[in-house]
């Protein structure tokens, strides 16, 4: 009985981890996008100074 109760729990836990991984991937993509945009803006500003 204990094993039968543990199975759905581990399944939902795996699903939760997959959702978390997806959220982290999106968040990381957003950060990379921001950094790229920031570097481009910085580069343009530096070029404008010279």
SVG drawing of the C-alpha trace seen along z (x, -y; Angstrom):
<svg xmlns="http://www.w3.org/2000/svg" viewBox="-2 -61 39 63">
<polyline fill="none" stroke="black" stroke-width="0.4" points="0.0,0.0 2.8,-2.4 4.5,-1.7 1.2,-2.3 0.9,-5.7 4.5,-6.6 4.1,-6.1 1.7,-8.9 3.6,-11.2 6.9,-10.6 5.1,-11.0 3.7,-14.4 7.1,-15.4 8.7,-14.6 6.1,-16.6 6.7,-19.5 10.4,-19.3 9.8,-19.4 7.7,-22.5 10.3,-24.1 13.0,-23.2 10.8,-24.8 10.3,-28.0 14.1,-28.2 14.8,-27.7 12.4,-30.6 13.8,-32.8 17.4,-32.0 16.5,-32.8 15.0,-36.1 18.2,-37.0 20.3,-36.2 18.1,-38.3 18.4,-41.2 22.2,-40.9 22.5,-40.8 20.3,-43.9 22.3,-45.6 25.6,-44.8 24.4,-46.1 23.2,-49.3 26.4,-49.7 28.4,-49.1 26.4,-51.7 26.9,-54.2 30.6,-53.6 30.8,-54.0 28.8,-57.3 31.4,-58.7 34.3,-58.2"/>
</svg>
